């Protein structure tokens, strides 16, 4: 896994995560992923778009069409 980058769970990510959980009532793991994407200005590439479709602040790409 030499190409992997580990992103820190910063206080900013935590704050965004809390806001997302309050606003959308999403599961904690999904909120952490979405908050990290927002904080680091990233696109989420996933096969499970339904987990993030309600979160309007994130950009998603279907892994099968990427």
mmCIF file as Biopython writes it, N, C-alpha, C and O atoms, coordinates in Angstrom:
data_model
#
loop_
_atom_site.group_PDB
_atom_site.id
_atom_site.type_symbol
_atom_site.label_atom_id
_atom_site.label_alt_id
_atom_site.label_comp_id
_atom_site.label_asym_id
_atom_site.label_entity_id
_atom_site.label_seq_id
_atom_site.pdbx_PDB_ins_code
_atom_site.Cartn_x
_atom_site.Cartn_y
_atom_site.Cartn_z
_atom_site.occupancy
_atom_site.B_iso_or_equiv
_atom_site.auth_seq_id
_atom_site.auth_asym_id
_atom_site.pdbx_PDB_model_num
ATOM 1   N N  . UNK A ? 1  ? 0.819   -1.189 0.000   1.0 0.0 1  A 1 
ATOM 2   C CA . UNK A ? 1  ? 0.000   0.000  0.000   1.0 0.0 1  A 1 
ATOM 3   C C  . UNK A ? 1  ? 0.861   1.251  0.000   1.0 0.0 1  A 1 
ATOM 4   O O  . UNK A ? 1  ? 0.638   2.156  0.803   1.0 0.0 1  A 1 
ATOM 5   N N  . UNK A ? 2  ? 1.805   1.309  -0.858  1.0 0.0 2  A 1 
ATOM 6   C CA . UNK A ? 2  ? 2.670   2.474  -0.934  1.0 0.0 2  A 1 
ATOM 7   C C  . UNK A ? 2  ? 1.966   3.700  -1.496  1.0 0.0 2  A 1 
ATOM 8   O O  . UNK A ? 2  ? 2.425   4.824  -1.296  1.0 0.0 2  A 1 
ATOM 9   N N  . UNK A ? 3  ? 0.855   3.495  -2.196  1.0 0.0 3  A 1 
ATOM 10  C CA . UNK A ? 3  ? 0.145   4.612  -2.808  1.0 0.0 3  A 1 
ATOM 11  C C  . UNK A ? 3  ? -0.947  5.192  -1.919  1.0 0.0 3  A 1 
ATOM 12  O O  . UNK A ? 3  ? -1.641  6.120  -2.334  1.0 0.0 3  A 1 
ATOM 13  N N  . UNK A ? 4  ? -1.112  4.679  -0.732  1.0 0.0 4  A 1 
ATOM 14  C CA . UNK A ? 4  ? -2.177  5.142  0.159   1.0 0.0 4  A 1 
ATOM 15  C C  . UNK A ? 4  ? -1.732  6.364  0.953   1.0 0.0 4  A 1 
ATOM 16  O O  . UNK A ? 4  ? -0.572  6.487  1.346   1.0 0.0 4  A 1 
ATOM 17  N N  . UNK A ? 5  ? -2.673  7.247  1.174   1.0 0.0 5  A 1 
ATOM 18  C CA . UNK A ? 5  ? -2.442  8.412  2.018   1.0 0.0 5  A 1 
ATOM 19  C C  . UNK A ? 5  ? -3.417  8.345  3.182   1.0 0.0 5  A 1 
ATOM 20  O O  . UNK A ? 5  ? -4.623  8.201  2.979   1.0 0.0 5  A 1 
ATOM 21  N N  . UNK A ? 6  ? -2.907  8.447  4.384   1.0 0.0 6  A 1 
ATOM 22  C CA . UNK A ? 6  ? -3.748  8.435  5.571   1.0 0.0 6  A 1 
ATOM 23  C C  . UNK A ? 6  ? -4.055  9.878  5.943   1.0 0.0 6  A 1 
ATOM 24  O O  . UNK A ? 6  ? -3.148  10.689 6.131   1.0 0.0 6  A 1 
ATOM 25  N N  . UNK A ? 7  ? -5.340  10.190 6.048   1.0 0.0 7  A 1 
ATOM 26  C CA . UNK A ? 7  ? -5.765  11.544 6.392   1.0 0.0 7  A 1 
ATOM 27  C C  . UNK A ? 7  ? -6.128  11.595 7.867   1.0 0.0 7  A 1 
ATOM 28  O O  . UNK A ? 7  ? -6.781  10.691 8.387   1.0 0.0 7  A 1 
ATOM 29  N N  . UNK A ? 8  ? -5.706  12.645 8.526   1.0 0.0 8  A 1 
ATOM 30  C CA . UNK A ? 8  ? -5.961  12.791 9.954   1.0 0.0 8  A 1 
ATOM 31  C C  . UNK A ? 8  ? -7.427  13.099 10.241  1.0 0.0 8  A 1 
ATOM 32  O O  . UNK A ? 8  ? -8.096  13.793 9.475   1.0 0.0 8  A 1 
ATOM 33  N N  . UNK A ? 9  ? -7.903  12.571 11.349  1.0 0.0 9  A 1 
ATOM 34  C CA . UNK A ? 9  ? -9.233  12.896 11.841  1.0 0.0 9  A 1 
ATOM 35  C C  . UNK A ? 9  ? -9.090  14.153 12.706  1.0 0.0 9  A 1 
ATOM 36  O O  . UNK A ? 9  ? -9.019  14.080 13.932  1.0 0.0 9  A 1 
ATOM 37  N N  . UNK A ? 10 ? -9.052  15.281 12.043  1.0 0.0 10 A 1 
ATOM 38  C CA . UNK A ? 10 ? -8.810  16.562 12.709  1.0 0.0 10 A 1 
ATOM 39  C C  . UNK A ? 10 ? -10.066 17.043 13.431  1.0 0.0 10 A 1 
ATOM 40  O O  . UNK A ? 10 ? -11.151 16.490 13.251  1.0 0.0 10 A 1 
ATOM 41  N N  . UNK A ? 11 ? -9.903  18.070 14.240  1.0 0.0 11 A 1 
ATOM 42  C CA . UNK A ? 11 ? -11.066 18.644 14.921  1.0 0.0 11 A 1 
ATOM 43  C C  . UNK A ? 11 ? -12.054 19.219 13.909  1.0 0.0 11 A 1 
ATOM 44  O O  . UNK A ? 11 ? -13.260 19.209 14.153  1.0 0.0 11 A 1 
ATOM 45  N N  . UNK A ? 12 ? -11.563 19.715 12.788  1.0 0.0 12 A 1 
ATOM 46  C CA . UNK A ? 12 ? -12.442 20.216 11.733  1.0 0.0 12 A 1 
ATOM 47  C C  . UNK A ? 12 ? -13.287 19.082 11.154  1.0 0.0 12 A 1 
ATOM 48  O O  . UNK A ? 12 ? -14.487 19.248 10.937  1.0 0.0 12 A 1 
ATOM 49  N N  . UNK A ? 13 ? -12.665 17.940 10.906  1.0 0.0 13 A 1 
ATOM 50  C CA . UNK A ? 13 ? -13.398 16.777 10.394  1.0 0.0 13 A 1 
ATOM 51  C C  . UNK A ? 13 ? -14.453 16.342 11.411  1.0 0.0 13 A 1 
ATOM 52  O O  . UNK A ? 13 ? -15.586 16.036 11.040  1.0 0.0 13 A 1 
ATOM 53  N N  . UNK A ? 14 ? -14.087 16.316 12.671  1.0 0.0 14 A 1 
ATOM 54  C CA . UNK A ? 14 ? -15.028 15.924 13.726  1.0 0.0 14 A 1 
ATOM 55  C C  . UNK A ? 14 ? -16.211 16.889 13.776  1.0 0.0 14 A 1 
ATOM 56  O O  . UNK A ? 14 ? -17.358 16.454 13.883  1.0 0.0 14 A 1 
ATOM 57  N N  . UNK A ? 15 ? -15.944 18.184 13.701  1.0 0.0 15 A 1 
ATOM 58  C CA . UNK A ? 15 ? -17.021 19.180 13.726  1.0 0.0 15 A 1 
ATOM 59  C C  . UNK A ? 15 ? -17.965 19.011 12.536  1.0 0.0 15 A 1 
ATOM 60  O O  . UNK A ? 15 ? -19.184 19.079 12.689  1.0 0.0 15 A 1 
ATOM 61  N N  . UNK A ? 16 ? -17.398 18.792 11.362  1.0 0.0 16 A 1 
ATOM 62  C CA . UNK A ? 16 ? -18.216 18.574 10.168  1.0 0.0 16 A 1 
ATOM 63  C C  . UNK A ? 16 ? -19.021 17.288 10.323  1.0 0.0 16 A 1 
ATOM 64  O O  . UNK A ? 16 ? -20.197 17.239 9.963   1.0 0.0 16 A 1 
ATOM 65  N N  . UNK A ? 17 ? -18.395 16.265 10.850  1.0 0.0 17 A 1 
ATOM 66  C CA . UNK A ? 17 ? -19.057 14.977 11.077  1.0 0.0 17 A 1 
ATOM 67  C C  . UNK A ? 17 ? -20.273 15.145 11.996  1.0 0.0 17 A 1 
ATOM 68  O O  . UNK A ? 17 ? -21.348 14.618 11.712  1.0 0.0 17 A 1 
ATOM 69  N N  . UNK A ? 18 ? -20.101 15.860 13.064  1.0 0.0 18 A 1 
ATOM 70  C CA . UNK A ? 18 ? -21.207 16.110 14.001  1.0 0.0 18 A 1 
ATOM 71  C C  . UNK A ? 18 ? -22.342 16.843 13.298  1.0 0.0 18 A 1 
ATOM 72  O O  . UNK A ? 18 ? -23.511 16.493 13.460  1.0 0.0 18 A 1 
ATOM 73  N N  . UNK A ? 19 ? -21.994 17.860 12.520  1.0 0.0 19 A 1 
ATOM 74  C CA . UNK A ? 19 ? -23.013 18.616 11.783  1.0 0.0 19 A 1 
ATOM 75  C C  . UNK A ? 19 ? -23.769 17.723 10.796  1.0 0.0 19 A 1 
ATOM 76  O O  . UNK A ? 19 ? -24.990 17.817 10.678  1.0 0.0 19 A 1 
ATOM 77  N N  . UNK A ? 20 ? -23.040 16.859 10.092  1.0 0.0 20 A 1 
ATOM 78  C CA . UNK A ? 20 ? -23.676 15.961 9.126   1.0 0.0 20 A 1 
ATOM 79  C C  . UNK A ? 20 ? -24.611 14.973 9.814   1.0 0.0 20 A 1 
ATOM 80  O O  . UNK A ? 20 ? -25.700 14.690 9.315   1.0 0.0 20 A 1 
ATOM 81  N N  . UNK A ? 21 ? -24.184 14.452 10.954  1.0 0.0 21 A 1 
ATOM 82  C CA . UNK A ? 21 ? -25.024 13.503 11.695  1.0 0.0 21 A 1 
ATOM 83  C C  . UNK A ? 21 ? -26.307 14.178 12.167  1.0 0.0 21 A 1 
ATOM 84  O O  . UNK A ? 21 ? -27.384 13.584 12.107  1.0 0.0 21 A 1 
ATOM 85  N N  . UNK A ? 22 ? -26.190 15.419 12.636  1.0 0.0 22 A 1 
ATOM 86  C CA . UNK A ? 22 ? -27.376 16.153 13.084  1.0 0.0 22 A 1 
ATOM 87  C C  . UNK A ? 22 ? -28.303 16.473 11.914  1.0 0.0 22 A 1 
ATOM 88  O O  . UNK A ? 22 ? -29.521 16.330 12.019  1.0 0.0 22 A 1 
ATOM 89  N N  . UNK A ? 23 ? -27.721 16.902 10.810  1.0 0.0 23 A 1 
ATOM 90  C CA . UNK A ? 23 ? -28.507 17.362 9.662   1.0 0.0 23 A 1 
ATOM 91  C C  . UNK A ? 23 ? -29.164 16.218 8.898   1.0 0.0 23 A 1 
ATOM 92  O O  . UNK A ? 23 ? -30.325 16.320 8.503   1.0 0.0 23 A 1 
ATOM 93  N N  . UNK A ? 24 ? -28.419 15.118 8.685   1.0 0.0 24 A 1 
ATOM 94  C CA . UNK A ? 24 ? -28.892 14.047 7.807   1.0 0.0 24 A 1 
ATOM 95  C C  . UNK A ? 24 ? -29.219 12.737 8.516   1.0 0.0 24 A 1 
ATOM 96  O O  . UNK A ? 24 ? -29.787 11.836 7.900   1.0 0.0 24 A 1 
ATOM 97  N N  . UNK A ? 25 ? -28.874 12.613 9.791   1.0 0.0 25 A 1 
ATOM 98  C CA . UNK A ? 25 ? -29.127 11.372 10.545  1.0 0.0 25 A 1 
ATOM 99  C C  . UNK A ? 25 ? -28.491 10.153 9.875   1.0 0.0 25 A 1 
ATOM 100 O O  . UNK A ? 25 ? -29.096 9.083  9.811   1.0 0.0 25 A 1 
ATOM 101 N N  . UNK A ? 26 ? -27.258 10.327 9.374   1.0 0.0 26 A 1 
ATOM 102 C CA . UNK A ? 26 ? -26.560 9.225  8.707   1.0 0.0 26 A 1 
ATOM 103 C C  . UNK A ? 26 ? -25.702 8.463  9.716   1.0 0.0 26 A 1 
ATOM 104 O O  . UNK A ? 26 ? -25.421 8.952  10.810  1.0 0.0 26 A 1 
ATOM 105 N N  . UNK A ? 27 ? -25.298 7.269  9.328   1.0 0.0 27 A 1 
ATOM 106 C CA . UNK A ? 27 ? -24.474 6.429  10.197  1.0 0.0 27 A 1 
ATOM 107 C C  . UNK A ? 27 ? -23.109 7.077  10.415  1.0 0.0 27 A 1 
ATOM 108 O O  . UNK A ? 27 ? -22.602 7.799  9.556   1.0 0.0 27 A 1 
ATOM 109 N N  . UNK A ? 28 ? -22.530 6.806  11.577  1.0 0.0 28 A 1 
ATOM 110 C CA . UNK A ? 28 ? -21.249 7.408  11.939  1.0 0.0 28 A 1 
ATOM 111 C C  . UNK A ? 28 ? -20.144 7.143  10.919  1.0 0.0 28 A 1 
ATOM 112 O O  . UNK A ? 28 ? -19.459 8.089  10.530  1.0 0.0 28 A 1 
ATOM 113 N N  . UNK A ? 29 ? -19.933 5.896  10.462  1.0 0.0 29 A 1 
ATOM 114 C CA . UNK A ? 29 ? -18.853 5.683  9.476   1.0 0.0 29 A 1 
ATOM 115 C C  . UNK A ? 29 ? -19.051 6.502  8.201   1.0 0.0 29 A 1 
ATOM 116 O O  . UNK A ? 29 ? -18.093 7.050  7.655   1.0 0.0 29 A 1 
ATOM 117 N N  . UNK A ? 30 ? -20.299 6.585  7.726   1.0 0.0 30 A 1 
ATOM 118 C CA . UNK A ? 30 ? -20.578 7.378  6.526   1.0 0.0 30 A 1 
ATOM 119 C C  . UNK A ? 30 ? -20.350 8.864  6.785   1.0 0.0 30 A 1 
ATOM 120 O O  . UNK A ? 30 ? -19.854 9.582  5.917   1.0 0.0 30 A 1 
ATOM 121 N N  . UNK A ? 31 ? -20.711 9.316  7.972   1.0 0.0 31 A 1 
ATOM 122 C CA . UNK A ? 31 ? -20.500 10.722 8.329   1.0 0.0 31 A 1 
ATOM 123 C C  . UNK A ? 31 ? -19.013 11.054 8.403   1.0 0.0 31 A 1 
ATOM 124 O O  . UNK A ? 31 ? -18.600 12.139 7.992   1.0 0.0 31 A 1 
ATOM 125 N N  . UNK A ? 32 ? -18.212 10.137 8.919   1.0 0.0 32 A 1 
ATOM 126 C CA . UNK A ? 32 ? -16.762 10.361 8.985   1.0 0.0 32 A 1 
ATOM 127 C C  . UNK A ? 32 ? -16.179 10.437 7.579   1.0 0.0 32 A 1 
ATOM 128 O O  . UNK A ? 32 ? -15.360 11.308 7.288   1.0 0.0 32 A 1 
ATOM 129 N N  . UNK A ? 33 ? -16.598 9.529  6.714   1.0 0.0 33 A 1 
ATOM 130 C CA . UNK A ? 33 ? -16.106 9.542  5.329   1.0 0.0 33 A 1 
ATOM 131 C C  . UNK A ? 33 ? -16.514 10.831 4.635   1.0 0.0 33 A 1 
ATOM 132 O O  . UNK A ? 33 ? -15.688 11.480 3.993   1.0 0.0 33 A 1 
ATOM 133 N N  . UNK A ? 34 ? -17.777 11.204 4.760   1.0 0.0 34 A 1 
ATOM 134 C CA . UNK A ? 34 ? -18.266 12.424 4.116   1.0 0.0 34 A 1 
ATOM 135 C C  . UNK A ? 34 ? -17.575 13.662 4.682   1.0 0.0 34 A 1 
ATOM 136 O O  . UNK A ? 34 ? -17.184 14.553 3.927   1.0 0.0 34 A 1 
ATOM 137 N N  . UNK A ? 35 ? -17.425 13.725 5.984   1.0 0.0 35 A 1 
ATOM 138 C CA . UNK A ? 35 ? -16.773 14.869 6.615   1.0 0.0 35 A 1 
ATOM 139 C C  . UNK A ? 35 ? -15.315 14.988 6.181   1.0 0.0 35 A 1 
ATOM 140 O O  . UNK A ? 35 ? -14.819 16.093 5.959   1.0 0.0 35 A 1 
ATOM 141 N N  . UNK A ? 36 ? -14.645 13.876 6.063   1.0 0.0 36 A 1 
ATOM 142 C CA . UNK A ? 36 ? -13.254 13.882 5.600   1.0 0.0 36 A 1 
ATOM 143 C C  . UNK A ? 36 ? -13.176 14.388 4.169   1.0 0.0 36 A 1 
ATOM 144 O O  . UNK A ? 36 ? -12.299 15.184 3.832   1.0 0.0 36 A 1 
ATOM 145 N N  . UNK A ? 37 ? -14.091 13.927 3.331   1.0 0.0 37 A 1 
ATOM 146 C CA . UNK A ? 37 ? -14.120 14.387 1.939   1.0 0.0 37 A 1 
ATOM 147 C C  . UNK A ? 37 ? -14.368 15.894 1.866   1.0 0.0 37 A 1 
ATOM 148 O O  . UNK A ? 37 ? -13.741 16.591 1.068   1.0 0.0 37 A 1 
ATOM 149 N N  . UNK A ? 38 ? -15.268 16.385 2.686   1.0 0.0 38 A 1 
ATOM 150 C CA . UNK A ? 38 ? -15.560 17.823 2.701   1.0 0.0 38 A 1 
ATOM 151 C C  . UNK A ? 38 ? -14.347 18.608 3.191   1.0 0.0 38 A 1 
ATOM 152 O O  . UNK A ? 38 ? -13.947 19.592 2.569   1.0 0.0 38 A 1 
ATOM 153 N N  . UNK A ? 39 ? -13.768 18.175 4.293   1.0 0.0 39 A 1 
ATOM 154 C CA . UNK A ? 39 ? -12.649 18.905 4.899   1.0 0.0 39 A 1 
ATOM 155 C C  . UNK A ? 39 ? -11.427 18.954 3.992   1.0 0.0 39 A 1 
ATOM 156 O O  . UNK A ? 39 ? -10.720 19.961 3.953   1.0 0.0 39 A 1 
ATOM 157 N N  . UNK A ? 40 ? -11.179 17.881 3.271   1.0 0.0 40 A 1 
ATOM 158 C CA . UNK A ? 40 ? -9.995  17.804 2.413   1.0 0.0 40 A 1 
ATOM 159 C C  . UNK A ? 40 ? -10.313 18.075 0.937   1.0 0.0 40 A 1 
ATOM 160 O O  . UNK A ? 40 ? -9.449  17.923 0.073   1.0 0.0 40 A 1 
ATOM 161 N N  . UNK A ? 41 ? -11.558 18.478 0.656   1.0 0.0 41 A 1 
ATOM 162 C CA . UNK A ? 41 ? -12.014 18.784 -0.706  1.0 0.0 41 A 1 
ATOM 163 C C  . UNK A ? 41 ? -11.757 17.610 -1.653  1.0 0.0 41 A 1 
ATOM 164 O O  . UNK A ? 41 ? -11.091 17.752 -2.679  1.0 0.0 41 A 1 
ATOM 165 N N  . UNK A ? 42 ? -12.299 16.448 -1.283  1.0 0.0 42 A 1 
ATOM 166 C CA . UNK A ? 42 ? -12.114 15.220 -2.050  1.0 0.0 42 A 1 
ATOM 167 C C  . UNK A ? 42 ? -13.437 14.719 -2.612  1.0 0.0 42 A 1 
ATOM 168 O O  . UNK A ? 42 ? -14.509 15.095 -2.138  1.0 0.0 42 A 1 
ATOM 169 N N  . UNK A ? 43 ? -13.347 13.877 -3.616  1.0 0.0 43 A 1 
ATOM 170 C CA . UNK A ? 43 ? -14.504 13.190 -4.183  1.0 0.0 43 A 1 
ATOM 171 C C  . UNK A ? 43 ? -14.536 11.783 -3.595  1.0 0.0 43 A 1 
ATOM 172 O O  . UNK A ? 43 ? -13.498 11.134 -3.467  1.0 0.0 43 A 1 
ATOM 173 N N  . UNK A ? 44 ? -15.721 11.318 -3.241  1.0 0.0 44 A 1 
ATOM 174 C CA . UNK A ? 44 ? -15.874 9.964  -2.717  1.0 0.0 44 A 1 
ATOM 175 C C  . UNK A ? 44 ? -16.132 9.022  -3.888  1.0 0.0 44 A 1 
ATOM 176 O O  . UNK A ? 44 ? -17.110 9.184  -4.618  1.0 0.0 44 A 1 
ATOM 177 N N  . UNK A ? 45 ? -15.261 8.047  -4.064  1.0 0.0 45 A 1 
ATOM 178 C CA . UNK A ? 45 ? -15.442 7.022  -5.088  1.0 0.0 45 A 1 
ATOM 179 C C  . UNK A ? 45 ? -15.912 5.767  -4.366  1.0 0.0 45 A 1 
ATOM 180 O O  . UNK A ? 45 ? -15.186 5.201  -3.549  1.0 0.0 45 A 1 
ATOM 181 N N  . UNK A ? 46 ? -17.133 5.335  -4.672  1.0 0.0 46 A 1 
ATOM 182 C CA . UNK A ? 46 ? -17.759 4.246  -3.934  1.0 0.0 46 A 1 
ATOM 183 C C  . UNK A ? 46 ? -18.675 3.435  -4.840  1.0 0.0 46 A 1 
ATOM 184 O O  . UNK A ? 46 ? -19.097 3.906  -5.896  1.0 0.0 46 A 1 
ATOM 185 N N  . UNK A ? 47 ? -18.974 2.233  -4.424  1.0 0.0 47 A 1 
ATOM 186 C CA . UNK A ? 47 ? -19.982 1.448  -5.135  1.0 0.0 47 A 1 
ATOM 187 C C  . UNK A ? 47 ? -21.333 1.597  -4.456  1.0 0.0 47 A 1 
ATOM 188 O O  . UNK A ? 47 ? -22.344 1.098  -4.951  1.0 0.0 47 A 1 
ATOM 189 N N  . UNK A ? 48 ? -21.346 2.281  -3.327  1.0 0.0 48 A 1 
ATOM 190 C CA . UNK A ? 48 ? -22.565 2.429  -2.542  1.0 0.0 48 A 1 
ATOM 191 C C  . UNK A ? 48 ? -22.984 3.899  -2.486  1.0 0.0 48 A 1 
ATOM 192 O O  . UNK A ? 48 ? -22.895 4.537  -1.437  1.0 0.0 48 A 1 
ATOM 193 N N  . UNK A ? 49 ? -23.430 4.417  -3.597  1.0 0.0 49 A 1 
ATOM 194 C CA . UNK A ? 49 ? -23.817 5.825  -3.683  1.0 0.0 49 A 1 
ATOM 195 C C  . UNK A ? 49 ? -24.980 6.169  -2.764  1.0 0.0 49 A 1 
ATOM 196 O O  . UNK A ? 49 ? -25.113 7.313  -2.330  1.0 0.0 49 A 1 
ATOM 197 N N  . UNK A ? 50 ? -25.814 5.194  -2.469  1.0 0.0 50 A 1 
ATOM 198 C CA . UNK A ? 50 ? -26.994 5.461  -1.643  1.0 0.0 50 A 1 
ATOM 199 C C  . UNK A ? 50 ? -26.636 5.954  -0.244  1.0 0.0 50 A 1 
ATOM 200 O O  . UNK A ? 50 ? -27.423 6.665  0.381   1.0 0.0 50 A 1 
ATOM 201 N N  . UNK A ? 51 ? -25.459 5.585  0.250   1.0 0.0 51 A 1 
ATOM 202 C CA . UNK A ? 51 ? -25.034 6.045  1.575   1.0 0.0 51 A 1 
ATOM 203 C C  . UNK A ? 51 ? -24.790 7.547  1.616   1.0 0.0 51 A 1 
ATOM 204 O O  . UNK A ? 51 ? -24.859 8.159  2.682   1.0 0.0 51 A 1 
ATOM 205 N N  . UNK A ? 52 ? -24.507 8.141  0.467   1.0 0.0 52 A 1 
ATOM 206 C CA . UNK A ? 52 ? -24.106 9.542  0.442   1.0 0.0 52 A 1 
ATOM 207 C C  . UNK A ? 52 ? -25.033 10.441 -0.373  1.0 0.0 52 A 1 
ATOM 208 O O  . UNK A ? 52 ? -24.816 11.651 -0.430  1.0 0.0 52 A 1 
ATOM 209 N N  . UNK A ? 53 ? -26.067 9.870  -1.007  1.0 0.0 53 A 1 
ATOM 210 C CA . UNK A ? 53 ? -26.895 10.674 -1.907  1.0 0.0 53 A 1 
ATOM 211 C C  . UNK A ? 53 ? -27.630 11.799 -1.185  1.0 0.0 53 A 1 
ATOM 212 O O  . UNK A ? 53 ? -27.934 12.822 -1.800  1.0 0.0 53 A 1 
ATOM 213 N N  . UNK A ? 54 ? -27.919 11.637 0.086   1.0 0.0 54 A 1 
ATOM 214 C CA . UNK A ? 54 ? -28.620 12.663 0.847   1.0 0.0 54 A 1 
ATOM 215 C C  . UNK A ? 54 ? -27.696 13.826 1.236   1.0 0.0 54 A 1 
ATOM 216 O O  . UNK A ? 54 ? -28.159 14.938 1.490   1.0 0.0 54 A 1 
ATOM 217 N N  . UNK A ? 55 ? -26.400 13.558 1.278   1.0 0.0 55 A 1 
ATOM 218 C CA . UNK A ? 55 ? -25.421 14.563 1.715   1.0 0.0 55 A 1 
ATOM 219 C C  . UNK A ? 55 ? -25.044 15.428 0.511   1.0 0.0 55 A 1 
ATOM 220 O O  . UNK A ? 55 ? -24.212 15.040 -0.309  1.0 0.0 55 A 1 
ATOM 221 N N  . UNK A ? 56 ? -25.655 16.583 0.420   1.0 0.0 56 A 1 
ATOM 222 C CA . UNK A ? 56 ? -25.471 17.441 -0.755  1.0 0.0 56 A 1 
ATOM 223 C C  . UNK A ? 56 ? -24.101 18.108 -0.804  1.0 0.0 56 A 1 
ATOM 224 O O  . UNK A ? 56 ? -23.696 18.612 -1.851  1.0 0.0 56 A 1 
ATOM 225 N N  . UNK A ? 57 ? -23.398 18.114 0.299   1.0 0.0 57 A 1 
ATOM 226 C CA . UNK A ? 57 ? -22.094 18.782 0.363   1.0 0.0 57 A 1 
ATOM 227 C C  . UNK A ? 57 ? -20.953 17.974 -0.250  1.0 0.0 57 A 1 
ATOM 228 O O  . UNK A ? 57 ? -19.864 18.508 -0.458  1.0 0.0 57 A 1 
ATOM 229 N N  . UNK A ? 58 ? -21.186 16.702 -0.542  1.0 0.0 58 A 1 
ATOM 230 C CA . UNK A ? 58 ? -20.108 15.866 -1.080  1.0 0.0 58 A 1 
ATOM 231 C C  . UNK A ? 58 ? -20.345 15.523 -2.542  1.0 0.0 58 A 1 
ATOM 232 O O  . UNK A ? 58 ? -21.477 15.457 -3.021  1.0 0.0 58 A 1 
ATOM 233 N N  . UNK A ? 59 ? -19.226 15.307 -3.232  1.0 0.0 59 A 1 
ATOM 234 C CA . UNK A ? 59 ? -19.269 14.834 -4.610  1.0 0.0 59 A 1 
ATOM 235 C C  . UNK A ? 59 ? -18.957 13.341 -4.581  1.0 0.0 59 A 1 
ATOM 236 O O  . UNK A ? 59 ? -18.038 12.906 -3.886  1.0 0.0 59 A 1 
ATOM 237 N N  . UNK A ? 60 ? -19.726 12.560 -5.340  1.0 0.0 60 A 1 
ATOM 238 C CA . UNK A ? 60 ? -19.500 11.116 -5.383  1.0 0.0 60 A 1 
ATOM 239 C C  . UNK A ? 60 ? -19.357 10.645 -6.824  1.0 0.0 60 A 1 
ATOM 240 O O  . UNK A ? 60 ? -19.888 11.246 -7.758  1.0 0.0 60 A 1 
ATOM 241 N N  . UNK A ? 61 ? -18.627 9.559  -6.971  1.0 0.0 61 A 1 
ATOM 242 C CA . UNK A ? 61 ? -18.471 8.890  -8.260  1.0 0.0 61 A 1 
ATOM 243 C C  . UNK A ? 61 ? -18.707 7.407  -8.027  1.0 0.0 61 A 1 
ATOM 244 O O  . UNK A ? 61 ? -18.192 6.829  -7.070  1.0 0.0 61 A 1 
ATOM 245 N N  . UNK A ? 62 ? -19.482 6.801  -8.902  1.0 0.0 62 A 1 
ATOM 246 C CA . UNK A ? 62 ? -19.715 5.363  -8.843  1.0 0.0 62 A 1 
ATOM 247 C C  . UNK A ? 62 ? -18.448 4.653  -9.310  1.0 0.0 62 A 1 
ATOM 248 O O  . UNK A ? 62 ? -17.979 4.891  -10.423 1.0 0.0 62 A 1 
ATOM 249 N N  . UNK A ? 63 ? -17.897 3.794  -8.479  1.0 0.0 63 A 1 
ATOM 250 C CA . UNK A ? 63 ? -16.648 3.102  -8.787  1.0 0.0 63 A 1 
ATOM 251 C C  . UNK A ? 63 ? -16.773 2.255  -10.053 1.0 0.0 63 A 1 
ATOM 252 O O  . UNK A ? 63 ? -15.782 2.034  -10.749 1.0 0.0 63 A 1 
ATOM 253 N N  . UNK A ? 64 ? -17.977 1.784  -10.355 1.0 0.0 64 A 1 
ATOM 254 C CA . UNK A ? 64 ? -18.175 0.936  -11.531 1.0 0.0 64 A 1 
ATOM 255 C C  . UNK A ? 64 ? -18.188 1.726  -12.836 1.0 0.0 64 A 1 
ATOM 256 O O  . UNK A ? 64 ? -18.036 1.143  -13.909 1.0 0.0 64 A 1 
ATOM 257 N N  . UNK A ? 65 ? -18.365 3.029  -12.760 1.0 0.0 65 A 1 
ATOM 258 C CA . UNK A ? 65 ? -18.375 3.855  -13.972 1.0 0.0 65 A 1 
ATOM 259 C C  . UNK A ? 65 ? -17.162 4.768  -14.048 1.0 0.0 65 A 1 
ATOM 260 O O  . UNK A ? 65 ? -17.045 5.574  -14.971 1.0 0.0 65 A 1 
ATOM 261 N N  . UNK A ? 66 ? -16.266 4.646  -13.090 1.0 0.0 66 A 1 
ATOM 262 C CA . UNK A ? 66 ? -15.089 5.516  -13.031 1.0 0.0 66 A 1 
ATOM 263 C C  . UNK A ? 66 ? -14.071 5.104  -14.046 1.0 0.0 66 A 1 
ATOM 264 O O  . UNK A ? 66 ? -13.011 5.722  -14.143 1.0 0.0 66 A 1 
#
